[in-house]
Amino acid sequence: MRLAAVLVCLFILTALAGAQDFQLWNEIDLAASWRNFDFLVPLLARTDTRRPNPQLAATGITADFPLPWHLTLTGGY
């Protein structure tokens, strides 16, 4: 609890100092399964309140395939 209070105080102090800009990192994850495969599609956008367009937009896909002995093979782009 004390650590959380310290982090909040540090965040407030840096915000008051004006040294940091306020960025939003929005992420939506879409998950699906098909037969033995599990798919994940993360959609990420970084926006800044002082700029009109997103500063970063990224997406990708990963596929998980279960293997014996509690292992998972993951591939993605």
C-alpha positions as CSV (number, residue, x, y, z in Angstrom):
1,M,0.0,0.0,0.0
2,R,2.9,2.4,0.8
3,L,4.5,1.6,-2.6
4,A,1.2,2.5,-4.4
5,A,1.0,5.8,-2.5
6,V,4.6,6.6,-3.4
7,L,4.0,5.9,-7.0
8,V,0.9,8.1,-7.1
9,C,2.9,10.9,-5.5
10,L,5.6,10.6,-8.0
11,F,3.1,10.5,-10.9
12,I,1.5,13.7,-9.5
13,L,4.8,15.5,-9.1
14,T,5.9,14.7,-12.6
15,A,2.5,15.8,-14.0
16,L,2.8,19.1,-12.1
17,A,6.3,19.6,-13.4
18,G,5.1,19.4,-17.0
19,A,8.1,17.3,-18.0
20,Q,5.9,14.5,-19.2
21,D,3.3,14.3,-21.9
22,F,0.1,12.4,-21.5
23,Q,-0.1,9.4,-23.7
24,L,-2.8,6.7,-24.0
25,W,-1.8,3.2,-24.8
26,N,-5.0,1.5,-25.9
27,E,-5.0,-2.2,-26.6
28,I,-7.7,-4.6,-27.7
29,D,-7.0,-8.3,-27.9
30,L,-9.1,-10.7,-30.0
31,A,-8.8,-14.3,-29.1
32,A,-10.2,-17.3,-31.0
33,S,-9.8,-21.1,-31.1
34,W,-9.9,-23.4,-34.1
35,R,-9.4,-27.2,-33.6
36,N,-6.1,-27.4,-31.6
37,F,-4.9,-23.9,-32.3
38,D,-5.5,-20.8,-30.2
39,F,-5.1,-17.5,-31.9
40,L,-4.5,-14.0,-30.5
41,V,-4.7,-10.7,-32.4
42,P,-3.5,-7.7,-30.4
43,L,-4.5,-4.3,-31.8
44,L,-2.5,-1.4,-30.2
45,A,-2.7,2.4,-30.7
46,R,-0.7,5.0,-28.9
47,T,-2.3,8.5,-28.9
48,D,-1.2,11.8,-27.5
49,T,-3.8,14.4,-26.3
50,R,-1.7,17.2,-27.9
51,R,-1.6,15.6,-31.4
52,P,-4.4,14.9,-33.8
53,N,-3.3,11.5,-35.1
54,P,-2.2,8.2,-33.4
55,Q,1.5,8.1,-32.9
56,L,1.7,4.3,-33.2
57,A,-0.7,1.8,-34.6
58,A,0.3,-1.9,-34.6
59,T,-1.3,-5.3,-34.9
60,G,-0.1,-8.9,-35.3
61,I,-1.2,-12.4,-34.8
62,T,0.0,-15.3,-32.7
63,A,-1.0,-19.0,-32.9
64,D,-0.5,-21.5,-30.0
65,F,-0.4,-25.2,-30.6
66,P,-0.3,-27.5,-27.6
67,L,2.5,-30.1,-27.5
68,P,3.0,-33.0,-25.1
69,W,4.5,-32.5,-21.6
70,H,2.6,-29.2,-21.0
71,L,4.5,-27.4,-23.7
72,T,3.1,-25.0,-26.2
73,L,4.5,-24.0,-29.6
74,T,3.8,-20.4,-30.5
75,G,4.4,-18.6,-33.8
76,G,3.4,-15.2,-34.8
77,Y,3.9,-12.1,-36.8
